[in-house]
Amino acid sequence: HYPYLSTSHFTRQVVGTERFHRGNDDLTARSNAGTPAYKTQEEYYDEVLALRKQISVLTFESATNKTKIRRLEEENSKKEK
């Protein structure tokens, strides 16, 4: 019986609410579990640029799909008449 069954098995192991079932891997897997992995300012900057590019691509795709939907709806309404 484990608490937080809605979370994944791996997450429960990392957080420590569930024990690892492997013998020797337990020490290596938990050695830096409490230390967060910080990124350098340059890495954050590069990540922000990549995410901005991804947003612009998704925005363009969204607009394209909306246009396609509108045209298909117009075409369907013409066919119905």
C-alpha positions in Angstrom: 0.0 0.0 0.0 1.7 3.2 -1.2 0.5 6.8 -0.8 0.1 9.0 -3.9 -0.9 6.1 -6.3 -1.8 8.7 -8.9 1.9 9.5 -9.3 4.2 7.3 -11.4 6.3 4.5 -9.9 9.5 6.3 -10.8 8.4 9.6 -9.2 7.5 7.8 -6.0 11.0 6.2 -6.0 12.8 9.4 -6.6 10.8 11.3 -4.0 11.5 8.5 -1.5 7.9 7.4 -0.7 8.7 4.1 -2.3 11.8 2.0 -2.0 14.0 0.9 -4.9 13.8 -2.8 -5.5 17.3 -3.0 -6.8 20.2 -3.7 -4.4 23.3 -1.8 -5.4 21.6 0.8 -7.6 19.9 2.3 -4.6 23.0 4.3 -3.5 23.9 5.6 -6.9 20.4 6.5 -7.8 19.8 8.5 -4.7 23.3 10.1 -4.4 22.2 13.5 -5.7 18.4 13.3 -5.3 18.3 16.3 -3.1 20.4 18.6 -5.2 18.6 20.4 -8.0 20.2 20.6 -11.4 20.7 24.3 -12.2 21.4 25.5 -15.7 23.8 28.3 -16.7 22.4 31.6 -17.9 23.4 30.8 -21.4 21.6 27.5 -21.3 18.4 29.2 -20.1 18.8 31.8 -22.9 19.2 29.1 -25.5 16.2 27.3 -24.1 14.1 30.4 -24.2 15.0 31.0 -27.8 14.2 27.5 -28.8 10.8 27.7 -27.0 10.1 31.0 -28.8 10.8 29.4 -32.1 8.5 26.5 -31.2 5.8 28.9 -30.2 6.0 30.8 -33.5 5.9 27.5 -35.5 2.9 26.3 -33.5 1.1 29.7 -33.9 1.7 29.5 -37.7 0.4 25.9 -37.8 -2.6 26.9 -35.8 -3.5 29.7 -38.1 -3.0 27.4 -41.1 -5.3 24.8 -39.6 -7.9 27.3 -38.8 -7.9 28.5 -42.4 -8.2 24.9 -43.7 -11.1 24.3 -41.3 -12.9 27.5 -42.4 -12.4 26.6 -46.1 -13.7 23.0 -45.6 -16.7 24.3 -43.7 -17.5 26.7 -46.5 -17.1 23.9 -49.0 -19.4 21.7 -47.0 -22.0 24.4 -46.7 -22.0 24.9 -50.5 -22.4 21.1 -51.0 -25.3 21.0 -48.7 -27.2 23.7 -50.7 
